[in-house]
Structure formats: structure tokens, C-alpha cells
Amino acid sequence: MAGKPRVRDMHKRLTVFLVITLIAGLAVASDGGTRSDLTPKDLKRVLSVTAPTSDFSKPENFEQLPGGAGTVKKRVNQDIFSFSSANISFEQEAEFKLGNALFRKLWVSSPASTEASDGLGPLFNARGCQNCHLKDGRGHTPSGNGDDAVSMFLRLSIPPRDAADRAALAAGAKVIEEPTYGGQLQDFAIQGIKPEGKMVISYADDPVTLGDGTVVTLRRPTYSVSDLAYGPLADDVLLSPRVAPPMIGLGLLEQVPQEDILSKVDPDDRDGDGISGRPNMILDAVSGQRALGRFGWKAGAASIRAQSADAFAGDIGISTPLVMKPHGDCTAAEAECLAAPTGEQARLGPSEAPDPVLDLVTFYSQNLGVPQRRDVGGPAVLRGKQAFYSANCTACHTPKYVTSRKAPIEAHKFQLIWPYTDLLLHDMGEGLADNRPEGDADGYEWKTPPLWGIGLTATVSGHTEFLHDGRARTLTEAILWHGGEAQKSRDAFANMPKSQRDDLIAFLESL
């Protein structure tokens, strides 16, 4: 797209180099697929099972079980995202419940009589994980009725200004944080400390006329910050709004073989299909090595453990063995924040949330099950599935994978799953651009989000707000916001007759 920064070309070259390095030495199948965990016989079987279908007259085998053997088959209600995978052991179920208790736990400020629960903040966005991931589902925009943006926040950063900043990025820093306010705007604080400020959102109507004359009004957001407590933001600050994503199926996504993901990388669009997926190669805090980013809206975390530790520090202000930041996102410009007491206690461990806290929350996050699909064989759903395929939505929303035989958790091994994501970065066009790079992701790119469970958003979360900032109030609006690499698919949807659009939405609502 014209006008993009030249750094994108450097990112592409780095991506090609890293991908070649990562797949070097792996056994490559004749069709380009690679799996280091499979025998040739199993590889042939997996390639057959995961091949795109061309028969839309009936459901595919096991399509109603998006989470494989771990698929949740409970009665659908507001709690349907909060059950464990169906195939974990009895002993693991106990571990899952302990993790759930810690996920729901409300932290308090230090010092406190509840020593195992203090350390909140001093600046924070939420008092517990569940506050953002409501019912383990999707966050939402502020209601405008005095509702604080607990499950939505603003990421902050600045472009690199000097050689030191550029060296930090080259060494693995994902962003250069805003000098005064850090990496995230904190809209809450403990007693005696001022919150950093408030996110302000304004919307403008943006009518779109579809091929049959139907007019759909999109809402175009503009973001700013008010009530700044510690001085002005940097003139070159980059703002990126984020709503909390759903938690289901994360452990299965962690076990999608890296080779399967990288086999879809095409940064220069050599096949000419307009799709240029790229990986976000992140310095992983767990391994200390560059690794494939899978989690977060821009694939900024390589593992669930790393993502959880970052959230503890950035959202709640709680240190863990992986991210030792007892003052959370406080900066040198926020002296009162840095002077506040922390919850670190030597007798409990070297952080505010010492292991096994992070271990248990990670296990919980890895084992939230994916609900069974509904009406998978309904005529409208099958027609909608065919429309989804014909519009080439599957070029990014890859329907299915078979997880690794080497998965460390037995329940995740060799499962046929249906997440509808390629876990790669894609240019989504000017309309969705936040203009804020993160790791290898540029300001136009977002990771393809998984679609499993998307039809249960209203049931679980009580709303139908989609995309990274919740701007889309319906699935139709979400599709119409697609641009860049997804422009052709978006236009195909916009030009469908109403009956076909309705079928495609019915398919999505069945996921």
C-alpha cells in the first residue's frame, strides 16, 4: 500500500531469513508441508485430513468437535467458555480448578493482612485476570454509562529515536515504551497514587453501500487520552486500543506445529493470491530465544506462560518469576508509584505471584475447552460454509490442523482441531491500521484471530462487539472492516446477494 514506511521491506527480508533458518534441516513433504514430529505414514494421513474440503453437501468428519477430544459438550449458557477440556485427567482437573481460583482472584494493595494476595499496582487496569476476560470471553468497549474500560485498554509506545532505541529493538524489545507512561495506559491506581489518565473514544458514522444497495453503517473510532496525571504524552506517541480476547483453546493453538504455520508464510506474495502472511518472531521470555509469536492481537507472545506473565505485570501490576516488575508499568517519571510498597515477601517467594501461581494460571489458560459446534449440518450453515470458502476467507482463517505428537500435555497430543486461523500477521489495510509496530508486526498488520466460539459471543459476553477494539457491532460490520490483503474477500462478501450473506453469517454463528 502506498505511503507505508520502508521499515516494512526490512521486516519482510528479516522474516524470510528467520523462516529459512527455522525450517532448515526439517524433512519437507512433497507438497511443502513439514512435520518433525510425524512418521511419513502419519504425515500422509495428516495432510489428507487437513486438506481443504470441496464437498459442502454435508459436514466433514469430526467437524462438530472443534477442540478434538477435548471439545466441551455441556449445555450452552454464559459459562460455556469456562469448562476444562473434556479429555484432561482427574488429577489435572484439580490443577485446573486451582488455576481458575487464581484467575478469578482479586489482588489488593500492599501492605495487607492477606499477604498472599497483596501487591496490586500501584498502577493497574484490573484487579484480576477475570475482570478483563469476563467469563473467559471477549472484552468490550465502554458502555458510555459510567462503565470503565476494564476489559479494554490502550497500548503506548514511540518510534525509535536514536541508536540506543534501534539497538534495543534489534536485541528483542517489542516496542520502545512511551517515556512517561510506559507501555500501557493505566486508568486505575491504589490509594494515594493518581491513575495515569482515561482513554477517550469518539465514533463517526461511516456508511457502506453493498452490491445489492443495502447500506451498513460502520462506526469509525478515534482515540485520545484525558486527565493525564504525570504530564503530557510524547508528541510522537503511538496508541493502540485492545479488547481482551477469548481464552478458549489456547493450549491447542500452542501445539499447532510451527512447521505447519511457517509453511503458509508468503511475505512477497509469490503465489500471487494477494495474501502475504508473515510470522512475528518474538524474543520469548521463557526460552530466551527467538520464537514464533502466537498470542495477542499482533502475536506478541510466543507462549501462554509468557503472555500470562506479561498480563500480570502490565494489567495488574503483579510480578512473577518470569517478569520481575513489582511496580508493574511504573516509569522513572512516576516517582510516587516507584516509592509505593510492593507485595514481594522473601518467605513466600522471590515475586508477588511466585510459582506455583504462574504455573497454575498458565495451566488453566492452556486447558479451557472449546465448545461443540451447533447446527453443523444445517442447510444455511453448509451454504454459508461454501460462501466462506468461495470468498477465499480460508486463505487466512485456516480451518483445521492436527496438533503435535510431542505436546507436553497428553490431552493436547495429535488432536484434529478447527480454530480457523493461520496465526500469521496480515496487512488489514488503512481502516484497521493502528500505525503502531510491535516486534516484527508493522502498524497495518494483525494476527488472524481464531474464529472458534465466535458465534457464542452474545451468550458468554453479553454483546456482539468484534475486532481488536470492538468497533464492529456485528459480524457483518467486522467483515466490512477488512482491507489490505483481505480486501478481495471483503468485496466478495459485500457483493453477495443478501441470502448468501445471511448464510455466511449463519456459518460463522455456528462456530
N, C-alpha and C positions, 0 to 999 in steps of 0.2 A: 504494500500500500504506500502511495506516495507520501512523503513527509515523515516517514518513520526514521528514528535515529539510526545512524550507521552501526551502532553497537549491536544491532540485531544480526548483521552479517558476521561479526566476530563471534557472536553466540552460536550461529549456525556452524561455523568452522570448528569451534570447540566441541560442539555436540557431535559432529561427525568423528572427530578424533577420539572422544571418550567412548563412543559406541563401538568403534572399531577395536579399541583397546579392550573393552569389556567382553566382546564376543570372540576375541582372538583365541584360538585353541579349542573352541567348542565344536562338537560334532554337529554339522549342519545337514538337515534333511534336504531332499531334492527340491522341495518347494520353498526352501528358505527358512522353514521353521527350525528352531533349535531347542533341545531339552537335554540338559546334562543329567537329569535325574531318572531318565527312562531308558529301557532297553529298546532296540529297534522295533520289536513287536509292539510294545506299549506305545511307542511314538506313533506308529502307523494307526493304532486304534484311537489315540487321542486326536490326531489330525482328522480322522474320519468323523469323530463325534462332534468336534468343534467347527467343522466346515459349515459355512452359511447355508441355510435351507433354501430350497426353491419351491417347496410344497407348502402352500398356505391353506390347504383344504382341511387340515386338522392340526392339533398341537403336536409339537415334537416330543419325542420320548423324554420324560422327566422334566419337561418344561414347567410343570406346575410346582417344582421343587427348586426354586432359585438358589437356595443355600445348600443344595445337595442333601446328604443325610442329616444335616443339622437344621434343616428347614423347620420353622415353628408352625405347628398346626393347631394352635389354640384358637378359641373364639375371638373374632376380631372386635377389639374395643380400644379405648385410649391407651391401654397398657401393652399393646401388641408388639411394640418395639423393645420392650424391657425384659423379655424372656431370654434365657440362655439357649444356646444351640442345643438342639434335641439330642445330639449324639455325644455330649460330654459325659464323663463318668460321674458316679455318685460322689466321689471324693472331690472332683473338680467342681461339682455343683456347690459344695460348701465354700470353696475358694471363690467362686463367682459371687455368692451371696455376701461374703465379706467385702469383696471389691465393690459391690453395689452399695453397701453401707457407707464405705469411704467416698464413693462417687456422690452420694446424696448428702454427705456430711457438710455442716455449716461451720466454717472456721471463725475464730474470734480473735480479737486483737490482743497483743501482749502488753503487760503480763496478765495472766488469767489463772483462776483456780483450776480450770480444765486444761492442764498442762499439755495434754496430748492433742489439743485442738487449737492451741494459740499459734500466732504467727501471721494472722491475716494482714495483708497490705505491706506497708502503710497505705499505699495507693492500690486500688483494685477495681475491677469491673464486675466481679461477682464474688459471693461468699462461699460458693461451692460449685462443683462441676455441673450438677443437675440444674442449677439456676440458668445456665446458658443452654444446655442440652435438655430442654424440657421434655420429660417423658422419653428421653433418649432420641428425640426427634429434631425437627428443624426449627431454628430460631426465627424470630420475626422482627419486623420494623416496629418502632414505637407507635402506639395507637393514636397518639395525639391527645389523649385524655389524661395527661399526667403520668402516663406509663413510661418509666425509664427504659432506656435501651439496654436492658440486662443481657439479652441474647444477641445483641448486635454491637459492634464496636468499630473504631477507626484505627487502622494501622498507620503508622507515621514513619517517614524516612526522608532523606535528602539525597540528591545525586552526589556522586563522589566529587570532592572539591579539590583535592590535592593528591600528591603521590602516596601519602600515607593511607588515604581512603582507598585508592586504587589497589594498593598492596593488600589491604585488609580484605577486599573483595576477592582478589586473586588467591588469598590464603584460605578462603572458605566462608567469610562472612556473607550472609544472605543479603543484608542491606546495610547502609550507613544510617544509623538512627538519628532522629531529629535531636539537635544538641541539648535543648532544654527539656523536652517532654518524652524523650526516649522512643521506643518502638511502637507504642500504643497509647492512645489517649485514655487516661484513667478517670472515669467520671464519678468514682466513689473514693472515700478515704476514711481512715479510723478517726476517732475523736482527737481533736487538737491539730489535725492536718487538713489542709484545704484540698479538695478534689482538683484535678488539673483543669477541667472545663467540661463543656457539654457539646455533644455532636448536634449539629443543626442540619435538618434535611428539608429542602423545599422541592416540590414537584411541579412540573409543567406538563400539560396535556400534549400528546403527540399522536394525532390521528393517522391511521394507516388504512388505506383502501385496498381490499383484497381483490383477486381476479374477478369475482362474481359481484363486485360492488359493495360487499359488506364492509363497514367501517369499524375498525377496532381501535380504541383509544389506549395508547400506551402512556405510562407515566414516566417522564424523564427526570431523574433526581439530580439535584445539585447539593454538594456537601460543604459545610463550613464548620467552624468551631466558635463557640461563645464562652463568656465567663472565664477566660484564661486567668489562672491564679499566679502564674510564675513568669509573666512577661509574654511578649509576642512570640508566635511561631516563626521559624526561619522563613525568609522570603521565598526560598525555593523548596518549601515543604511539599512532600508528596503524600496525599491522603488516599487510603484505600478502605472503603467500608466492607465489612464482612458480617454475615449472619452465621450462627453456629450450624454446621451441617449435621445430618442424621448420623447416628452411631452404629447402625446395624451392619453386619457383615464385614467389619474392618479386618478381623483376623483372617478371613478368607482372602481378602484383597492383598493382605501382606504376603500370602502364599501363592499368588499368581506368579509363575516363574518369570524371572527377569528376562529370560531369553524370548519368551512369548511377547512380552511388551516391546522389547527392543526390535523385534522382527518387523514391527509396524512403523518404525521410525523412518521418516522420509523428509528431512528438513529442506531439501531443494526441490521437492515435488517431482522427482524423476519419472514417476509413472503418469504424470500429467492429469491427475484426478482432482487437483485443486486442494488436496489435503496434505499438510506438511507437519505432521506430528513430531514433537521433539520431547526428549526426556529432560527433567530438571535434575541434574546431577548435584546432589547436596552433600556437604560435609556432615556425615552422620555422627551425632554426639555419642552414640552407643559404641560404634566400631572405631571411630576416629578416622575413618576412610571416606572417600567419595562414594556415594551410593545413590541408587535411583530413588528420587522422591516420589511418594505415592499418596501422601495425606496432606490435607489442607487445600484451599481453593486454588493455589498455584503449585501444588505438590512440593511444598517447602519442608516436609519432614519425610525421612526415609523409613521410619518405624513408628509403631504405635507408642512404644515406650518414650521415644524422643518427642513425639507430638504431645504426649501426656505431660512430660516434664516441662516443656515449653509453656503449656497452658497453665500448669500450677504456678509457674513463675510470673508469666505475663498477665494472666487473668485474675489470679487470686493473691499473688504476692507471696507464694509459699515456696521455699527452697526444697529441693530433692537431691539425692546423691548425684543425679545427672546434671542438674542446673543449680549450682550453689549461689542463688541470689536471694538471701533472706529479706532484702528490702525490695524485692520484685523489680519493677521497672523504674525505680527512682534514679535520677541522674544527679550529677555534681551540682547542678543549678538548683536542686531541691534539697537544701541543707536540712530543713526540719524533718523531712522524710528520712534522710540517711541517719539522722540522730535518734530516731524513734527506736524503742526496744524491739527485739525480734523474738521469735519463738524457739530459737535454737537452744537445746539443752544437752549437755555432754552425756548425761546419764541415759537419754533416750536415743541418741544417735547424732551424727555429725550434720544433720539438716533438720528443718522444721517438719518435713514429712519423710523420715528415714524409712528405709526398707524394713518391713515388707509393705509399707503403704504404696509406694510407686509400683511394686511388683503386683499387688492385688488390684489396683486400679487399671493397670495395663492388662491383666488377665481378664478382668471384667469387660474392658473395651474390646478385647480380642474375641470375645465369645457371646456377644449379643447376637441372637439369631435373626435370620431373615424370614419374614412371614411367607406362608404359602400364597401362591397366586390365586386370584379369584377369576371365575368365568373364562378360564384359559381357552376353552373351546367354543365360546360364544361366536356366532356368525359375525357380529360387528367387530369383535376383538380380532378375529382372524383376518378380516378385510383390512382393519387398521394396521395390523402387523405387516401385511403386504404393502400397504401405502408407506409405512415407515421404512421398509427395505427399498422400495422403488424410489423414494426421495433421497436415498443414499445416507440416511441418518446413521446407518451401521458403520459407515467409514470411520466415525469417531466413537460412537456408542457400540463398541464391540459386544455382541450379545453374550458370549459364553467362553469359558475357559475350563481347563482341568487343573486343579491345584497341584503343588509339588508333592511327590512321594517322600520328600525329605523334610516336610513340615515338622517343627518341633512338638507341636500339639497333635496328638493322634487324630482328634476329631476333624482336623483341617486337611488331612492327607488324602490326596487323589480323589478330590470331590469335583463333580461336574457342577459348576456354578453359573449363574446368569445375571451378572451385575450391570451389563450394558455400559461399559466404559473401556477405554484403552489406556487410561492412567497417564496419558501424554498431554503435553501442552499444545494448545492450538490458538492461532490468531482468531479472535472472535470479532474483530472489526472495531471501528471507531466508536460505535454506540455503546459497547460494553467495556471499552478501554478504561483502566484506572490510571494509566500512564505511570505506573509505579513498578519498576523491576523488583524481582525477588529471586535471588540466586540466578539461574540461567533463564528464568522466565522474564520476558520483557513486559512493558506496560500494556500490551494488547493481548497477551496470552493468558489463558486459564486452563487448568486441568479439566479434562472431560469428567464431569461428576457421574457417579453411578446412578442409574435410574431405578434400581430395585427399591420397592417400598414407596415410590413417589405417589402412587395412587391412594395411599393411606395418610397423606399429609393432613388433610382436614380432620380425619378421625383422631390422629395422635396429637397434632399440634393446634388444632382449632382454627386453622387458617389455610389459605392456598397461596402463599407467597413463595416465589421461586427465584432462582439465580443467586449470585453471590451476595447481593444486597437486598434481596426481597422485593425488588421493584416490580416484578411480574406478578399480577394478581390472579392469573390463571395460567394453565399450561399453554393455551393459545398465545397469550402475551409472551411467555417465555420463548416459544419458538420464533415469534416475530422479532425478538431482540437479537436473534442470531445473525451474525455478519461475518466478514472475513472469509475464512475457509468454509464456514457453514452457510454462506450466502446462497449458493445454489439449492441446498436442501431447504432453506427457509423460503426461497422463492417458489420452489416446487409445492410446498405446503400452502403458501398464500394463493397459488393459482389452482388448487384443487377445488372441485365443487364442494358445497357445504356438507353434503352427505359423506364424502370421503374424509374431509377434515374431522367430522364428528367421529368417524370410525377410528382414525388415527389417535384421537384423544381417548376414545374408549380403550384402545390397546394400552396406552400409557397408564390409564387409571387402573388397569388390571395388574400392573407390575407391582 
